[in-house]
Amino acid sequence: MRNIIYYDANDATKFDLERFEKSLNKYAKVGKNDIEKALKTVDNFDNLHVSRLIELGTALIEKCGSEENAKKYFEDHDEYFGSKFERLRRITGYLVGTLERWNDGKKAEEKARVKHSVNSAIDDGARARLLEEQALSHNVAYAG
């Protein structure tokens, strides 16, 4: 692993083991050997998304400290997981966030459409394998 990606590939920065160790040791006494051992699981990647690094840190803090401290570390760094986004809808070629500007015909089309569950089409294990294969093809670690 050489780079950490925060939001997109253009903002990649060099991984700093000392900085990562300091960050973890604010929450629990995590030894350098434990950190290096955990990082071996992602050594074969040129780039690593920061969310994967946070998951490794959370596991290390839980192992060497407490579950409460691990949860606190995760919560302090959750902005990198991109969970805060507006729902987007794609209906007959239009990508929109809300339906308020649609005419009556388009609103009726949206109301009448059949909504399929993602889980019914592919199970979680198959989805995880597919996402991991895509990440590996781009040489980026996937935190699934």
N, C-alpha and C positions, 0 to 999 in steps of 0.2 A: 504494500500500500504506500502510495507516494503523496496523494492529494486528498483533501477533504472537500466535498462539494456541499455548499449550504443551500442555495436555491436553484442554481443552474450551473452547467459545466463551465461557464465563463467566470464564475466567482471561486473557482477551485483555489485552495491555499495549501501550502505544504503542511503535512502532518507534523505536529510537535509533541513528542512523547512527554517531555517535561511539563508542558502546559496541561496536557491531558491528566497527568499524574496529580498536579496541583489541584485541578478541578475536582477530581475524585476525592482527594484527601480533605476537602472542605466538608465532606459528608461522612467519610469513614476512613480508617487507616488501611489503605490499599497498597500493598507492596509492588514494587517495580516488576518483580518476577511474575506476580499474578497478572499484571497488566500485559506484559509481553506474551505470556501464555495465551491470554484471551485474544490478543491481536493476531496470533498465528492463524486463527480461523479465517482471517481476511487478508493475509499477506499476499495472496496471489492476485489481488486486484490493484490496478493502477490508481483507481479512484474509489472513494468510499463516501457514500452520502452520510451527512452528519447524523441522520436519524439512526443509522446502524451503529455508529459510534456511541450514541447516547444509550442505545439498548445494551451494548456491551458494558458501558459504565454502570448502568442500573443493576445489571446482574452482578458485577464485581462488588458494588456497594452492598447489595443484599447479602452476598456471600461473606464479605469481610466485616460488615457492620450490622445494619438492621433493615428490616423491611420498610420501616417508617422513613429512614434516611434515604433509601432507594426510591421510594415514592416521591419524596421531596425533591430529589435530584431530577427525576423524570419530569415532575410538574414544573420545575424551574427552567427546563429546556424544551417544553412541549411545542413551542412555536415553530420548530423545525420539522414537525410532522405534517404540516399543511392541512390540519383538520378543520381549519376555519375558512370555509369557502362558501360562495353562494351557489345554490343549486342551479344547474343549467339544464334546459330541456331542448331536445332536438326533435322537431316535428315537421315532417315533409320538407326538410332542407333548411329550416330556419333555426338558428341557434340563439336562444333568448334566455334571459334570467327570469322574467315574469311574463304573464299573459295579458296584462292590463291594456296594452295597446293593440290587441288583436281585434279583428272584426267578429261579428256573430258567427259567421260560417267557420272560421278558423277555431274559435272557442268550442263550437259544437264538435268539430273534428277531434280536438284534443279530449273532450269529454267522452266521446264514443270509442276511442281507441282502446285496444286490449293491452293491459299493462301486464307484462311478464315478469316474474321473479327471476332475478339473476341466479339465485341459488338453484332453481329448478333446471337450468340449462347445464350447469357444470358444478361439480361438487367442490368443496373448499380445497381439498388436497390437489385436485387437478388444476384449479385456478392458481394455487401457490406454485406448483411446478411450472406452469406456463409463464408466470411472472418472473420466476427465478431464471428460467431459460432466456427470457428476453433481456434481463439484466446482465446475465453472463455474456450474451452476444455483444453487449456494449461495454464489457469489462467494468461493470459497476456492481458493487455488492448490493443485494436486495435484502431488506429487513422484512421478511414476511412472517 
